[in-house]
Amino acid sequence: MLKYFLDTNIRSVLGRTLCNKLLNKMVTTMIKSPNYLFGNKQKYSLLKKKLCQVREFRFLASQSTNSVRELESKNSFTQQWQAAKPYEDIPTMPPLKMLLNFLPGGKFAKLDISDMFMALRSELGPICKMKGVFGRPDMVITHNPQDFETLLRNEGVWPNRPGSEGLSYYRRVHRADFFQGVEGLIASQGEQWGSFRTKVNPILMQPKNVRLYMDRISQVNKEFIKRIIEIRNPNTNEVPENFEEELNLWALESISIVALDQKLGLLSGNRNNPEVRKLFRLLIDFFTLSVDIEFKPPIWKYYKTKTFRKMMKTMDGITDIVSRHVEQAIDRIEKTELNDSSANGNIEPSVLEKLIRIDKKVATVMAMDMLMAGIDTTTSAFTGLLLVLAKNPDKQQKLREEVMRLLPHKDSEFDEQTFKNMPYLRACLKESLRIHPLALGNARVSATDMILSGYRVPKETQIMIVYLSLINNDSYYPRSGEYLPERWLRSEVENEENPIKPRSAFVNFPFGFGARSCIGRRIVEMEMELGIARLVRNFHVEFDYPTENAFKTLLFRVPNIPLKFKFTDVEN
C-alpha cells in the first residue's frame, strides 16, 4: 500500500496533497500498532525506507512550492518596479543651491541638523534626495513609515549602517598594527561586522549577564544621590547649570563597571585621578570631533586637516588607556583563578572576562565601543526622562508610588524580582524616548533594489529614515502632545485595546532595529531604570525653565539648555 501511494503515476492522478495525507495516516497507524512492528525487522526496515521516501517527497514538494512563490514574488516586484517612478525623479535640491544654503546668510546656515531635515521636507516633500558632494554618495531621505518598514525588512544578513568613517579609518589604516582587522561594531560593515557581532552577542544580549551588575550599578546610583546633595544649592535645591557633566560622569562610571570590570570612582574619592579624568575628557572630545568628521565635507580624505589629526590623537589616547585597563583586568582574573581556583568555579564570570576568554582583542575593542557609545547617549536619554517627569509631576508621583512599594526605605536595595515588577517605570522610559528621541532617524545602505514612496531606489543607495517628524503626529501617537506612559501599558479594561497605544511599529526605534540594533540596550535600560528609580525615591524633581529646543542634533540629540534641575528631598 505504501508503494502504491508513492508511485509517481498514482500521485499525478490522485494529487500530491491527497497522497501525502493518506501516507501520513497510514504511517501513524502502523507505528501505533505494536503487532505490526514487534519482532519484524524486515517490516521495520521497509517502513523506515518508505518514511525516508515520504520525507523526500515532502522536501521536494516544499522546494517546488517555495520556488513558485519566489518566482511569483519576483514577477510581482518586476511589475511594480517598472510601474514606479524613476530614481532620477525623486525631488532634489541642486548641489549648488544646497551648498549656498549652508553658507552664511543661507537658509540652512544657522539651522540645527534636525531642523534642516524638516526644512527639506517642507520644501521637497516627504521623500527627497540630497546629491552627494566631496566624494559622499547621494542620500535619499524619507519620512514615510511604510518606507521605513520596506527598508528595514529588507536590510539583508549584514545590515550596512553608513557613518563612523573617521573611526573606521583609524582602526583600519591609522592603527592597523593594533587592531589587526578587528574593527568592532561601530566602525565595521559586512561579514567582518557579522563575525564580531556573532562573538559578542550571546554575552551582551544575555539578561543574566546584565543582571550581574545590578548591585554594583545600584551602588553607583547611591553615590550619585550623595553627589547631587553635595552640589545643589542649599537654599533653592537647584544644581549648577553644568549638571550635564555630572550626568556624563555618572554614565561613564556605570558603563565602565561593565566595559572595564572596574569602578573608576568618578563620583567619589577618585574623581580627580589624572588618568580617569583624561579618559573622560578624551571620550567627550571623541564625540565632539566625530561631528566634524562625519557631517562636514570630508576634506580629511584628501588632506589631513587639524581636526583629523586631533581625532587620531584622541583615539590613540583612548586606545592606550582602555588597553591598559583590559590588561589589568586580565591580571586580576589570572590572580583570582590562581589564588582561589576552587571557590572561583562558583562565581559567574564578568562580561569582560567572558569576552577575554573568546579573544583578548575582541574584548579590548568591545570595551572601547561600549565606552564610546555609552556616555553621551545615556546622558541624553536620562536628561529627556528627567525633563518629562519634572514637567509632569502627576506622572512622577505615580512612578514614585510604584517605586516606594518596592523600596520602602530610601536605602532599600533592588533585587531581581522587585526590579522585574516595575511596568510603569519602563513605560515612563519608553514614553520619554518618544518625546525626546536620541536620534532624528536611522540610516542604511539598501541591500537590494526597492520601491520607496512610489520611486525606484536601486541597491547600494544610502537612505535616511526620519522619524523625528512623526513624534507629534496623532495619526501614529494618539494625543501625541502629551506625556502618557500609559500608552505603553495594557488597557485597564479587560479584553479592550489600549486606545492611545502607538498605531505603527515602524515609527520610532530608540535602540535601532533588527540585527544592527544597539547591543548595549539591556545595559543602558538597566542603568537608567535603576538611576531614575533611585532619584524619584529620594527627590521630587522639578525644572523651572522652558524646555523648548531642549536638545540639538549632532551625531545624535544632546542637551541644548542648562540642566538646572531642582532636587527636593522626599520626606520618607
C-alpha positions in Angstrom: 0.0 0.0 0.0 2.9 2.4 0.8 4.4 1.6 -2.6 1.0 2.4 -4.2 0.8 5.9 -2.8 4.5 6.6 -3.6 4.1 5.7 -7.2 4.6 8.7 -9.4 1.7 7.9 -11.8 -0.7 7.3 -9.0 0.3 10.6 -7.3 -0.2 12.5 -10.5 -3.8 11.2 -10.8 -4.8 11.5 -7.1 -2.8 14.6 -6.4 0.3 15.0 -4.2 -1.6 16.6 -1.3 -4.1 13.7 -1.0 -1.4 11.0 -1.3 0.6 12.7 1.4 -2.4 12.8 3.7 -3.1 9.1 3.2 0.5 8.3 3.7 0.6 10.2 7.0 -2.5 8.4 8.2 -1.1 5.0 7.2 2.3 5.5 8.7 0.8 6.8 12.0 -1.5 3.8 12.3 1.4 1.4 11.6 3.7 3.0 14.2 0.9 2.9 16.8 0.2 -0.8 16.2 2.5 -2.9 18.4 1.7 -6.1 16.4 2.8 -4.6 13.1 6.5 -3.9 14.0 7.1 -6.2 17.0 9.8 -8.7 16.2 9.7 -8.0 12.5 13.0 -6.3 11.4 12.2 -6.7 7.8 8.9 -4.7 8.1 10.7 -2.1 10.3 13.4 -1.6 7.6 10.8 -1.4 4.9 8.8 1.2 6.8 12.0 3.2 7.6 12.9 3.2 3.9 9.4 4.3 2.9 9.4 7.1 5.5 12.6 8.4 4.0 10.9 8.5 0.6 7.9 10.3 2.1 10.2 12.9 3.7 12.0 13.3 0.3 8.7 13.9 -1.4 7.7 16.4 1.2 11.0 18.2 0.8 10.8 18.3 -3.0 7.2 19.4 -2.8 8.1 22.3 -0.3 11.0 23.3 -2.5 8.8 23.3 -5.5 6.2 25.4 -3.7 8.9 27.9 -2.4 10.3 28.2 -5.9 6.9 29.0 -7.4 6.2 31.6 -4.6 9.7 33.1 -5.2 9.1 33.3 -8.9 5.7 34.9 -8.4 7.2 37.4 -5.9 10.0 38.3 -8.4 7.5 38.8 -11.2 5.2 40.9 -9.0 8.2 43.1 -7.9 9.4 43.4 -11.5 5.9 44.7 -12.5 5.9 47.2 -9.5 9.4 48.3 -10.3 8.5 49.0 -13.9 5.4 51.0 -12.8 7.4 53.0 -10.2 8.8 56.5 -11.0 12.5 56.7 -11.8 15.1 57.3 -9.2 16.1 60.5 -11.0 12.6 61.9 -10.4 12.9 61.9 -6.6 12.6 65.6 -5.6 16.1 67.0 -5.3 17.8 70.3 -4.4 20.5 71.1 -6.9 24.0 70.7 -5.3 24.9 74.4 -5.9 21.7 75.6 -4.2 22.3 73.2 -1.3 25.8 74.5 -0.9 24.7 78.1 -0.9 22.0 77.4 1.7 24.8 76.3 4.1 26.9 79.4 3.6 26.4 82.5 6.0 23.1 84.0 5.3 21.8 80.8 3.7 18.5 79.1 4.6 20.3 76.3 6.5 23.3 78.3 7.8 22.0 78.5 11.4 19.7 75.5 11.5 20.2 72.5 13.7 20.6 69.3 11.6 17.1 68.1 12.5 15.6 71.5 11.6 17.4 71.3 8.3 15.8 67.9 7.6 12.4 69.4 8.5 13.0 72.3 6.2 13.9 70.0 3.3 10.7 68.1 3.9 8.7 71.4 3.8 10.3 72.4 0.5 10.6 69.0 -1.3 8.0 66.7 0.3 8.1 63.5 2.5 10.7 61.9 0.3 13.7 63.7 -1.3 17.3 63.3 -2.3 20.5 65.1 -1.3 23.0 64.9 -4.1 26.5 63.7 -2.9 29.3 66.2 -2.8 33.0 66.0 -2.0 33.0 62.2 -2.6 30.0 61.5 -0.5 27.2 59.4 -2.1 23.6 60.6 -2.7 21.3 60.2 0.2 17.5 59.5 -0.1 15.6 61.0 2.9 12.1 59.6 3.7 9.6 60.5 6.4 7.2 57.7 5.4 6.7 54.8 7.9 5.8 52.5 5.0 9.2 53.2 3.6 10.8 52.5 7.0 9.3 49.1 7.0 10.3 48.3 3.4 13.9 49.3 4.1 14.3 47.6 7.5 12.6 44.3 6.4 15.0 44.0 3.5 18.3 45.1 5.1 20.0 41.7 4.5 22.1 39.4 6.7 24.7 42.1 7.5 22.9 45.5 7.6 25.1 48.3 6.3 24.8 51.4 8.5 26.7 54.3 7.0 28.8 56.6 9.1 31.8 56.3 11.5 34.2 56.9 8.7 36.8 58.5 10.9 36.8 55.7 13.4 36.9 53.1 10.6 39.9 54.8 9.1 41.6 54.9 12.5 41.2 51.2 13.1 41.6 50.0 9.6 44.5 52.2 8.5 46.0 54.5 11.1 46.4 51.8 13.8 46.1 48.7 11.7 49.1 47.4 13.7 47.0 47.3 16.9 43.5 46.4 15.6 44.7 43.7 13.1 41.4 43.6 11.3 39.2 43.7 14.4 37.2 46.9 13.9 34.4 46.4 16.4 30.7 47.1 16.0 30.6 50.8 15.4 33.1 51.0 12.6 32.8 47.8 10.6 30.4 46.5 7.9 29.6 43.3 6.1 31.0 39.9 7.0 33.6 41.4 9.4 30.8 43.1 11.4 28.7 39.9 11.3 31.7 37.9 12.7 32.3 40.3 15.5 28.6 40.6 16.4 28.3 36.8 16.5 31.1 36.6 19.0 29.8 39.2 21.4 26.0 38.9 21.0 25.5 35.8 23.3 27.3 37.6 26.1 26.0 41.2 25.9 22.4 40.3 25.0 22.0 37.7 27.7 19.8 39.0 30.5 21.5 37.0 33.2 24.9 38.6 32.3 23.4 42.1 32.6 21.8 41.3 35.9 25.3 40.5 37.3 25.8 44.3 37.6 22.6 45.3 39.3 24.1 45.6 42.8 27.2 47.5 41.6 25.3 49.9 39.4 22.9 50.4 42.3 25.8 51.5 44.4 26.9 54.0 41.7 23.4 55.5 41.9 23.6 55.9 45.7 26.9 57.8 45.2 25.1 59.9 42.6 22.4 60.8 45.1 25.2 61.9 47.5 26.8 63.9 44.8 23.5 65.7 44.0 23.1 66.6 47.7 26.7 67.9 47.7 26.5 70.2 44.7 22.9 71.5 44.9 22.2 75.0 46.3 21.2 74.5 49.9 18.6 77.3 49.7 17.0 76.5 46.3 17.9 72.8 46.0 18.9 73.6 42.4 22.0 72.0 40.9 24.6 74.1 38.9 24.0 74.7 35.2 26.9 72.3 34.3 24.9 69.4 35.7 25.3 67.7 32.3 28.9 67.0 33.1 27.8 65.2 36.3 25.4 63.1 34.3 28.3 62.2 31.9 30.4 61.2 34.9 27.6 59.1 36.2 27.1 57.4 32.8 30.9 56.7 32.5 31.1 55.3 36.0 28.1 53.0 35.2 29.3 51.7 31.9 32.9 51.3 33.0 31.7 48.7 35.5 30.6 46.5 32.6 33.2 47.6 29.9 36.3 47.6 32.1 35.0 45.4 35.0 36.2 48.3 37.2 34.7 51.1 39.2 36.6 54.3 38.3 35.5 56.3 41.3 34.3 59.3 39.3 31.5 60.1 41.8 33.6 59.6 44.9 37.2 59.9 46.0 38.8 59.1 42.7 37.1 61.8 40.6 40.4 63.8 40.3 42.6 60.8 39.3 44.6 62.1 36.3 44.2 59.0 34.1 40.5 58.7 34.9 39.9 62.4 34.1 41.9 62.1 31.0 39.8 59.1 29.7 36.6 61.1 30.5 37.9 64.1 28.5 39.1 62.0 25.6 35.7 60.3 25.3 33.9 63.7 25.3 36.4 65.1 22.7 35.9 62.0 20.5 32.2 62.7 20.3 32.7 66.4 19.5 35.4 65.7 16.8 33.3 63.0 15.3 30.6 65.5 14.4 33.0 67.5 12.2 34.5 64.4 10.7 31.1 62.8 9.8 29.0 65.7 8.9 31.2 68.3 7.3 32.7 67.8 3.8 35.4 65.0 4.1 38.4 67.1 3.1 40.4 64.9 5.5 40.3 62.2 2.9 42.5 64.3 0.7 44.3 66.5 3.2 44.9 65.6 6.8 43.2 68.6 8.5 43.9 69.8 12.0 40.6 68.3 13.2 41.5 65.0 11.6 44.9 64.9 13.3 43.4 65.8 16.7 40.8 63.0 16.1 43.6 60.4 15.5 45.5 61.7 18.6 42.3 61.5 20.7 41.7 57.9 19.7 45.3 57.0 20.4 44.7 58.1 23.9 41.5 56.1 24.3 43.2 53.0 22.8 46.2 53.3 25.2 44.1 53.8 28.4 41.5 51.1 27.6 44.2 48.6 26.6 45.9 49.2 29.9 42.7 48.6 31.8 41.9 45.4 29.9 45.5 44.2 30.7 44.9 45.0 34.4 41.6 43.1 34.2 43.4 40.1 32.8 46.0 40.2 35.6 43.2 40.4 38.2 41.4 37.4 36.6 44.5 35.3 36.5 45.4 36.1 40.1 41.9 35.3 41.3 42.0 32.0 39.5 45.4 31.1 40.8 44.7 32.1 44.4 41.2 30.7 44.7 40.7 28.2 41.9 38.2 26.1 43.9 35.9 28.9 45.0 36.1 30.7 41.7 34.2 27.9 40.0 31.0 29.0 41.7 31.3 32.7 40.7 29.7 33.8 37.5 32.4 35.4 35.3 32.0 39.0 34.3 31.2 40.2 30.8 34.8 41.3 30.3 36.1 38.0 31.5 33.8 36.1 29.1 34.9 38.3 26.2 38.6 37.8 27.1 38.1 34.1 27.0 36.8 34.4 23.4 39.6 36.7 22.2 41.6 39.4 24.0 41.5 41.8 21.0 37.7 41.4 20.7 37.4 42.2 24.5 39.5 45.3 24.1 37.7 46.6 21.1 34.3 45.9 22.6 35.2 47.7 25.8 36.2 50.8 23.6 32.9 50.6 21.7 30.9 50.5 24.9 32.7 53.5 26.3 32.5 55.5 23.1 28.8 54.8 22.6 27.6 54.6 26.2 28.2 58.0 27.7 26.6 60.9 25.7 23.7 58.6 24.6 22.9 57.6 28.1 23.2 61.2 29.3 20.8 62.4 26.6 18.2 59.7 27.3 18.4 60.3 31.0 18.1 64.1 30.6 14.9 63.6 28.5 13.4 61.4 31.2 14.2 63.9 33.9 12.7 66.7 31.9 9.4 65.0 31.2 9.0 63.8 34.8 9.8 67.3 36.1 7.2 68.8 33.8 4.6 66.1 34.6 4.5 65.9 38.4 1.4 63.7 38.4 3.3 61.0 36.3 6.3 61.5 38.5 4.2 60.8 41.6 2.6 57.8 40.1 6.1 56.4 39.4 7.3 57.3 42.9 4.4 55.3 44.3 5.4 52.3 42.3 9.0 52.6 43.4 8.1 53.1 47.1 6.1 49.9 47.1 9.2 48.0 46.2 11.7 50.3 48.0 10.1 51.1 51.3 13.2 52.9 52.5 15.5 55.3 50.7 18.4 52.9 51.1 16.4 49.8 50.3 18.0 47.6 47.6 16.6 46.2 44.4 16.7 42.5 43.8 15.9 40.7 40.5 12.3 40.0 41.5 11.4 43.6 42.5 13.2 45.0 39.5 11.1 42.9 37.2 7.9 44.2 38.7 8.1 47.8 37.6 5.9 48.2 34.5 5.2 51.9 35.0 8.9 52.7 35.3 9.6 51.0 31.9 6.6 52.8 30.4 8.0 56.1 31.6 11.3 55.5 29.9 9.6 54.4 26.6 7.4 57.5 26.5 10.3 59.8 27.3 12.3 58.3 24.4 9.3 59.0 22.1 9.1 62.7 23.1 12.9 63.2 23.3 14.3 60.6 20.8 18.0 60.1 20.8 18.3 60.4 17.0 16.3 62.1 14.3 16.2 58.8 12.5 18.3 55.9 11.2 20.4 55.2 8.2 21.1 52.2 6.0 22.6 51.3 2.6 20.0 49.4 0.7 20.8 45.7 0.3 18.6 45.3 -2.7 16.5 47.3 -5.2 13.4 48.6 -3.6 10.4 51.0 -4.1 10.1 53.8 -1.6 7.1 56.2 -1.8 6.5 55.1 -5.4 10.1 55.7 -6.6 12.7 53.2 -7.7 15.6 53.2 -5.3 18.5 51.0 -6.5 20.7 48.7 -4.5 23.6 50.3 -2.6 21.8 53.6 -2.1 22.3 55.5 1.2 18.8 56.0 2.8 17.9 58.1 5.8 14.6 57.3 7.6 13.5 60.3 9.7 11.0 59.5 12.4 11.6 62.7 14.4 8.9 64.3 12.2 6.3 61.7 13.4 6.5 62.0 17.2 3.9 64.7 17.3 1.6 63.2 14.8 -1.7 62.0 16.2 -2.1 59.5 13.3 0.7 57.5 14.9 0.5 58.5 18.5 -3.0 59.5 19.8 -2.7 62.6 22.0 0.9 62.9 20.8 1.5 66.2 22.5 1.0 64.7 26.0 3.5 62.7 28.1 1.5 59.5 28.6 3.4 56.4 29.8 0.1 54.7 29.9 0.2 54.3 26.1 2.8 51.6 26.6 0.8 49.6 29.1 -2.1 47.2 28.6 -5.6 48.6 28.7 -7.1 48.8 32.2 -10.3 47.4 30.7 -10.2 43.6 30.2 -10.3 42.4 26.5 -10.1 46.0 25.3 -7.3 47.5 23.3 -5.4 50.4 24.7 -6.9 53.4 22.8 -3.7 55.5 23.0 -1.1 52.9 22.0 1.1 53.6 19.0 -0.6 52.9 15.7 2.5 51.5 14.0 5.6 49.5 15.0 7.7 51.4 12.4 7.6 55.0 13.7 10.4 55.0 16.3 13.5 52.9 17.0 15.3 54.4 20.1 17.7 51.4 20.1 17.8 50.7 16.4 16.3 47.8 14.6 17.0 44.2 13.7 20.4 42.6 13.6 22.1 46.1 13.9 20.1 47.2 17.0 22.0 48.5 20.0 23.9 45.6 21.6 24.1 47.5 24.9 20.4 48.1 25.1 19.8 45.9 28.2 22.7 47.5 30.0 21.6 51.1 29.2 18.0 50.4 30.2 19.1 48.9 33.5 21.3 51.9 34.2 18.5 54.4 33.5 15.8 52.4 35.2 17.8 51.9 38.4 19.0 55.5 38.2 15.6 57.2 37.9 14.0 54.8 40.4 16.7 55.9 43.0 16.2 59.6 42.1 12.4 59.7 42.5 12.7 57.6 45.6 14.9 60.3 47.1 13.8 63.5 45.4 11.0 65.5 44.0 12.4 66.5 40.6 11.5 70.0 39.2 12.6 72.1 36.3 11.6 75.8 36.4 12.7 76.7 32.9 11.3 76.4 29.4 12.1 73.1 27.6 11.6 74.2 24.0 14.7 73.4 22.0 15.9 71.4 24.9 18.0 69.3 22.5 20.1 69.9 19.5 21.2 67.3 16.9 24.9 66.4 16.5 25.7 62.8 15.9 22.6 62.3 17.9 20.5 64.6 20.0 22.2 66.2 23.0 21.1 68.7 25.7 21.0 72.2 24.5 20.0 74.1 27.7 21.5 74.4 31.2 20.2 71.5 33.2 19.4 73.4 36.4 17.1 70.8 37.9 15.7 71.2 41.4 16.1 68.1 43.7 13.9 68.4 46.9 14.1 65.6 49.4 11.3 63.2 49.7 10.2 63.1 53.3 10.3 59.3 54.0 
